[in-house]
Every structure is written in C-alpha cells, then in structure tokens.
Amino acid sequence: MSITRCMAGAILALAPLAASAQTTDPAAVPAIDGAWNALLKAPNGREYRADLNLERGAGIWQLAIRSTADPCVGLPTPARWTPAEGQGFELSLHPSQALVGCGDSTISFKPVDARTYQGRSRNGFDITLTRR
C-alpha cells in the first residue's frame, strides 16, 4: 500500500461517526482545551502522528505528514470539540474550511485516564490523544 493511500486512509479514518447529544451538566464537561499529541494506528499496523491544539473549544489539528498526491493530508485543519453524552467529547475536523474539496469529519473520544482519551474511527483507526 502506498504512503498516499495510507495517508488518505488516515484522513478518511476520521469520517463522520454518529453524533451524540450534548450534556447540559457543566460538571460533566471535560477540560479538553490545551495541547495534545495524537497517535493514529491504522488497521494494517502503521502509525501516524498528529498535533491538536485547542483553546476555548476550537483550534487546529495537523497530521505530521504531507502528501503530494492529496493536498488535504497534513493540512492544518480547523477543529472544534463538544462534550458528548456521558463522559468524553466529540472532535469535529473541518479541512473544508482550509481547502475547498476536503471532507469534514467527527470522531468520539472517551477518557482512559486524566491525560489520555481514545477513539476509533469507523474505518478501524485507533486514535489516542495524550495531553502534552
């Protein structure tokens, strides 16, 4: 599998998942703002890294690799988070705001511990966020 296909797969791994209702209990809202390292593990075992920086509910997601075949791969991508029902949050990525034609996506994350959240894309990518 070529690096272009792997990277396109990494971006597509963040394809929209079913949205869940937002919580209205302020005590249940996780503290997500800040700097995060992301590790994406593809079903084929390859790993990719990204950075996520959030402030006041919004920020930038950036995959640590670029692709000459797909300009959407590695593009600094606007991101927003919203609390999910129960524990965790949903991260919405909006590359279409940075480059017309790129697809937007949402993924749900659940807490592992105080510094770590995990999510899984519908394409089978395991995504771990670790607070810096």
C-alpha positions as CSV (number, residue, x, y, z in Angstrom):
1,M,0.0,0.0,0.0
2,S,1.5,3.4,-1.0
3,I,2.1,6.2,1.5
4,T,-0.5,8.3,-0.3
5,R,-3.2,5.6,0.2
6,C,-2.2,5.2,3.8
7,M,-2.3,8.9,4.5
8,A,-5.6,9.2,2.6
9,G,-6.9,6.4,4.7
10,A,-5.7,8.2,7.9
11,I,-7.7,11.2,6.9
12,L,-10.7,9.2,5.8
13,A,-10.5,7.3,9.1
14,L,-11.8,10.4,10.7
15,A,-15.0,10.1,8.6
16,P,-18.2,11.2,10.4
17,L,-19.5,9.0,13.2
18,A,-23.0,9.2,14.6
19,A,-23.3,12.3,16.7
20,S,-24.4,12.1,20.3
21,A,-26.3,14.6,22.3
22,Q,-24.5,17.3,24.2
23,T,-24.7,17.3,28.0
24,T,-26.0,20.3,29.9
25,D,-24.4,19.5,33.2
26,P,-21.3,21.8,33.5
27,A,-19.7,19.4,36.0
28,A,-19.8,16.7,33.3
29,V,-18.0,18.8,30.7
30,P,-14.4,17.6,30.3
31,A,-11.4,20.0,30.3
32,I,-10.3,19.4,26.7
33,D,-8.7,22.8,25.8
34,G,-4.9,22.6,25.6
35,A,-2.1,20.9,23.6
36,W,-2.4,17.2,22.6
37,N,-0.3,14.6,20.8
38,A,-2.3,12.2,18.7
39,L,-1.3,8.7,17.6
40,L,-3.3,7.1,14.8
41,K,-2.9,3.3,14.4
42,A,-4.1,2.0,11.1
43,P,-5.7,-1.4,10.7
44,N,-2.5,-2.5,8.8
45,G,-0.4,-1.6,11.8
46,R,1.1,1.6,10.5
47,E,1.2,4.6,12.9
48,Y,0.8,8.2,12.2
49,R,1.2,11.2,14.5
50,A,-0.7,14.5,14.7
51,D,-0.9,17.6,16.9
52,L,-4.1,19.0,18.3
53,N,-4.2,22.5,19.9
54,L,-7.5,23.7,21.4
55,E,-8.4,27.0,23.0
56,R,-12.0,27.9,24.1
57,G,-13.4,24.9,22.2
58,A,-11.7,25.4,18.9
59,G,-8.2,25.0,17.4
60,I,-6.0,23.2,14.9
61,W,-5.4,19.5,14.1
62,Q,-2.4,18.8,12.0
63,L,-1.2,15.4,10.8
64,A,2.6,15.2,10.9
65,I,3.0,14.1,7.3
66,R,2.1,15.7,4.0
67,S,1.1,14.0,0.7
68,T,1.8,15.4,-2.7
69,A,-1.0,13.3,-4.1
70,D,-3.6,14.6,-1.7
71,P,-3.4,18.2,-0.6
72,C,-5.9,17.5,2.3
73,V,-3.4,15.2,4.0
74,G,-1.4,17.1,6.6
75,L,-3.2,20.3,6.1
76,P,-3.6,22.5,9.2
77,T,-7.3,21.7,9.9
78,P,-9.7,23.8,12.0
79,A,-11.1,21.7,14.8
80,R,-13.9,22.1,17.4
81,W,-14.8,19.9,20.3
82,T,-18.1,19.5,22.1
83,P,-19.0,17.4,25.1
84,A,-20.5,14.0,24.4
85,E,-23.3,12.4,26.4
86,G,-21.8,10.8,29.4
87,Q,-18.0,11.0,29.6
88,G,-15.8,12.1,26.7
89,F,-16.2,14.5,23.8
90,E,-16.6,14.7,20.1
91,L,-13.9,16.3,17.9
92,S,-15.1,17.8,14.6
93,L,-12.4,18.4,12.0
94,H,-13.1,20.9,9.2
95,P,-10.4,20.8,6.5
96,S,-13.0,22.1,4.0
97,Q,-12.6,25.5,5.8
98,A,-8.9,25.4,4.9
99,L,-9.1,24.0,1.3
100,V,-12.3,23.5,-0.8
101,G,-12.9,19.9,-1.6
102,C,-11.5,18.4,1.6
103,G,-14.0,16.3,3.6
104,D,-15.1,17.2,7.2
105,S,-15.3,14.5,9.9
106,T,-16.2,13.9,13.5
107,I,-14.9,11.3,16.0
108,S,-15.9,10.4,19.5
109,F,-13.4,10.1,22.3
110,K,-13.7,8.5,25.7
111,P,-11.4,9.0,28.7
112,V,-8.7,6.4,29.5
113,D,-7.2,8.4,32.4
114,A,-6.7,12.1,33.4
115,R,-4.3,12.8,30.4
116,T,-5.5,10.3,27.8
117,Y,-8.5,9.9,25.5
118,Q,-9.2,7.2,22.9
119,G,-11.4,7.0,19.9
120,R,-11.9,4.7,17.0
121,S,-12.9,5.6,13.5
122,R,-15.4,3.7,11.6
123,N,-12.6,2.7,9.2
124,G,-10.8,1.0,12.1
125,F,-8.1,3.6,13.0
126,D,-7.5,3.6,16.8
127,I,-6.7,7.2,17.8
128,T,-5.1,8.1,21.1
129,L,-4.9,11.7,22.4
130,T,-2.4,12.4,25.1
131,R,-2.2,15.8,26.8
132,R,1.2,17.5,26.5
